[in-house]
Amino acid sequence: MRRRRDDGYHELETLFAFVADGDTVTLGGGEGFAVEGPFAGALAEEGDNLVTRAAAKFAETFGVDVAGRITLTKRLPVASGLGGGSADAAATLRLLARREGVAIDDPRLFDCADALGSDVPACLYSRTAIGRGRGERLEPVAGASGTPVLLVNPGVAVSTARVFGGWDRVDRGALGEGDLLNVARAGRNDLEPPALAVAPVIGEVLDLLAAQPGVTLARMSGSGATCFALFDTLAGRDAAAEAAGAGQPGWWCLKTVLL
């Protein structure tokens, strides 16, 4: 975090990295929108969400009818700091672009993504990158594909607005340079202290992950409450998942790898 801008947004530097598992968006026969999956209940009462907004924005921008039934399979917790909603919107844009023959680097598609949210452009391209400005100015960095990752959420939803509102507005400097692992290890999450004030259980998740054998980095993701850990080996990651499940059976865990 660098500063609060006059337009109400925050000037920030953030490291975007992507994993192999998460929500899915499909387009099939019929009409309308449906949501299924283990976290569908959190969206069941919403008549409007980022997926439907993405479809409407695409239709408006490219002058097409978005025919077909869009189904979101919600496997990630809602309001968990993982950018799941932004990724779902980006997946919808990519899906419609593929069907309509629109290139992924078409500037109009980027404009659609940017209009939907600050994280959506990064999710549209799904490449490891540093995001500046609101997060929409992207600078690719070398990733660490295949690195084992464990995501853990203690079962609490955290308000992004509340966490951002709790930031102390102290500029602690820019992110470092290098590849993903170098930037991540030298960096920090300025939203961690206000998130801990909202949900102290995040500290328990971080302590558990940091104590696992083979962990190379443990941090909170985004504005929380999900935390992640990177591991040297798949076996180390899987053992950590077992330890988390045994110690806190109510916590959500996902074993995956970096893309």
C-alpha positions in Angstrom: 0.0 0.0 0.0 1.4 3.4 -1.0 -1.3 6.1 -0.4 -5.0 6.8 -0.6 -5.9 8.7 -3.8 -8.1 11.7 -4.2 -10.6 9.5 -6.2 -11.1 7.2 -3.1 -9.0 4.3 -4.5 -5.7 3.2 -3.0 -2.5 3.5 -4.8 -0.9 0.1 -4.3 1.6 -2.4 -5.4 0.4 -6.0 -5.3 1.9 -9.3 -6.4 -0.6 -11.4 -8.5 0.0 -15.1 -8.6 -2.4 -17.8 -9.7 -3.0 -21.4 -8.7 -4.3 -24.4 -10.7 -7.5 -24.9 -8.8 -10.6 -22.8 -8.0 -14.0 -21.8 -9.3 -15.1 -22.7 -12.8 -17.4 -20.9 -15.2 -19.2 -22.8 -18.1 -21.5 -21.8 -20.9 -24.2 -24.3 -22.0 -27.6 -24.6 -23.5 -30.6 -22.7 -22.1 -30.7 -19.3 -20.6 -29.9 -17.4 -17.4 -27.4 -17.9 -14.7 -26.9 -20.7 -12.1 -24.5 -21.2 -9.3 -23.5 -24.6 -7.8 -20.7 -26.0 -5.7 -19.8 -26.1 -2.0 -20.0 -22.3 -1.6 -23.0 -21.7 -3.8 -25.1 -20.8 -0.8 -23.3 -17.6 -0.2 -24.4 -16.4 -3.6 -27.8 -18.0 -3.9 -29.7 -14.9 -2.9 -27.8 -12.6 -5.3 -29.6 -11.7 -8.4 -26.6 -9.8 -9.7 -22.9 -10.6 -9.2 -19.6 -10.2 -11.0 -20.3 -13.0 -13.5 -23.6 -11.6 -14.6 -22.0 -8.1 -14.7 -19.2 -9.4 -16.9 -21.6 -11.0 -19.3 -23.6 -7.8 -19.5 -20.5 -5.7 -20.0 -19.2 -7.9 -22.8 -22.6 -7.8 -24.6 -22.7 -4.0 -24.3 -19.1 -3.5 -25.5 -19.1 -6.0 -28.4 -22.8 -5.6 -29.4 -23.7 -9.3 -29.1 -26.4 -11.3 -27.4 -25.0 -13.4 -24.6 -27.1 -16.5 -25.4 -26.7 -19.6 -23.3 -26.8 -20.6 -19.6 -23.8 -19.5 -17.6 -23.0 -21.8 -14.6 -20.6 -20.8 -11.9 -19.2 -23.7 -9.8 -18.2 -21.9 -6.6 -15.4 -23.9 -4.9 -13.6 -20.9 -3.2 -14.9 -19.2 -0.1 -16.7 -15.9 -0.6 -15.0 -12.7 0.8 -11.8 -14.6 1.5 -9.1 -12.4 0.0 -8.5 -14.8 -2.9 -9.9 -12.6 -5.7 -12.4 -15.4 -6.6 -15.1 -13.0 -7.8 -12.6 -11.1 -9.9 -11.3 -14.4 -11.4 -14.9 -15.5 -12.1 -15.6 -12.3 -13.9 -12.4 -12.7 -16.0 -13.2 -16.3 -16.8 -16.6 -15.2 -18.1 -15.0 -12.6 -20.3 -12.5 -15.1 -21.7 -15.3 -17.7 -22.3 -17.4 -15.2 -24.2 -14.4 -13.8 -26.1 -13.5 -17.3 -27.2 -17.0 -18.0 -28.5 -17.2 -14.6 -30.3 -13.7 -14.8 -31.8 -12.4 -11.8 -29.7 -8.6 -11.8 -29.1 -7.6 -12.0 -25.4 -5.4 -8.9 -26.0 -8.2 -6.8 -27.6 -8.1 -3.5 -25.7 -11.9 -3.5 -25.5 -11.7 -6.7 -23.5 -9.2 -5.1 -21.1 -11.6 -2.1 -20.8 -14.4 -4.5 -19.8 -12.2 -6.1 -17.2 -11.1 -2.7 -15.8 -14.7 -1.5 -15.5 -15.6 -4.5 -13.4 -13.0 -4.2 -10.7 -9.3 -3.4 -10.1 -8.2 -7.0 -9.9 -10.1 -8.2 -13.0 -7.5 -7.2 -15.6 -4.8 -9.2 -13.8 -7.2 -12.2 -13.7 -8.1 -11.8 -17.3 -4.4 -12.4 -18.3 -3.8 -14.8 -15.4 0.0 -14.3 -15.4 2.3 -13.7 -12.5 2.6 -9.9 -12.3 3.0 -6.8 -10.1 -0.1 -4.6 -10.3 0.3 -0.9 -9.7 -2.2 2.0 -9.6 -5.4 0.4 -8.5 -3.9 -2.9 -9.6 -4.7 -2.5 -13.2 -1.2 -1.4 -14.4 0.5 -4.8 -14.9 4.2 -5.7 -15.0 4.9 -9.4 -15.7 7.4 -11.1 -13.5 8.9 -14.6 -13.7 6.7 -17.1 -11.9 7.4 -20.3 -10.1 5.1 -22.8 -11.9 4.5 -26.1 -10.1 5.4 -24.8 -6.6 3.2 -26.6 -4.1 0.7 -24.3 -2.3 -1.7 -24.8 0.6 -4.5 -22.4 1.1 -6.2 -22.2 4.5 -9.3 -20.2 5.5 -10.5 -20.3 9.1 -14.1 -20.1 8.1 -14.6 -16.3 8.5 -15.6 -13.8 5.8 -13.7 -10.5 6.1 -15.0 -7.2 4.7 -12.5 -5.8 2.2 -13.7 -2.3 2.8 -13.3 -2.6 6.6 -9.8 -4.0 6.2 -8.7 -1.2 3.8 -10.3 1.3 6.1 -8.1 0.1 8.9 -4.9 0.6 7.0 -2.6 3.1 8.9 -1.7 5.0 5.7 2.0 4.6 6.3 3.9 4.1 3.0 6.5 1.4 3.8 8.1 1.5 0.4 7.9 -0.3 -3.0 8.0 -4.0 -3.7 11.4 -5.4 -4.6 12.6 -6.7 -7.9 13.2 -10.2 -9.3 11.1 -13.2 -9.8 7.9 -14.1 -7.9 9.7 -15.8 -5.0 12.2 -13.1 -4.5 9.5 -10.4 -4.5 7.3 -12.3 -2.2 9.9 -13.2 0.3 11.2 -9.6 0.5 7.7 -8.1 0.5 4.9 -7.8 3.1 1.1 -7.5 3.3 0.2 -4.1 4.6 -3.4 -5.2 5.1 -2.4 -8.0 7.6 -2.5 -5.8 10.7 -6.0 -4.4 10.1 -7.2 -7.8 9.0 -5.9 -9.3 12.3 -7.8 -6.6 14.2 -11.0 -7.7 12.4 -10.4 -11.4 12.6 -7.6 -12.4 15.1 -8.0 -16.0 14.1 -5.9 -15.1 11.0 -2.9 -15.1 13.3 -3.6 -18.7 14.3 -3.6 -19.7 10.6 -0.3 -18.0 9.9 1.3 -19.5 13.0 0.1 -23.0 12.0 1.4 -22.6 8.5 4.7 -21.1 9.4 5.4 -24.0 11.8 5.1 -26.7 9.1 8.2 -28.6 8.0 9.2 -27.6 4.4 7.4 -24.3 4.3 9.3 -21.6 2.4 6.8 -18.7 2.8 3.5 -18.2 4.8 1.4 -15.1 4.3 -2.1 -13.7 4.3 -3.7 -13.5 0.9 -5.1 -10.1 -0.2 -7.3 -8.6 2.5 -7.9 -12.0 4.2 -8.9 -14.2 5.8 -7.4 -16.8 3.6 -3.7 -17.5 4.1 -1.2 -19.4 1.9 2.0 -21.3 2.4 4.5 -22.3 -0.3 6.4 -25.6 0.2 9.5 -27.3 -1.1 7.7 -30.5 -1.9 4.2 -31.9 -2.6 4.7 -34.3 0.4 5.4 -31.3 2.7 2.3 -29.5 1.5 0.1 -32.6 1.9 1.5 -33.3 5.4 0.7 -29.6 6.4 -2.9 -30.1 5.0 -3.3 -33.1 7.2 -2.0 -31.3 10.2 -4.4 -28.4 9.6 -7.3 -30.7 9.1 -6.5 -32.6 12.3 -6.0 -29.6 14.4 -8.8 -27.4 13.0 -11.3 -29.6 11.2 -13.6 -26.7 10.6 -11.1 -24.8 8.6 -11.2 -24.9 4.8 -8.0 -26.1 3.0 -7.1 -26.4 -0.6 -4.0 -28.3 -1.9 -2.8 -26.9 -5.2 0.2 -25.6 -7.2 1.3 -22.3 -8.7 0.6 -21.8 -12.4 
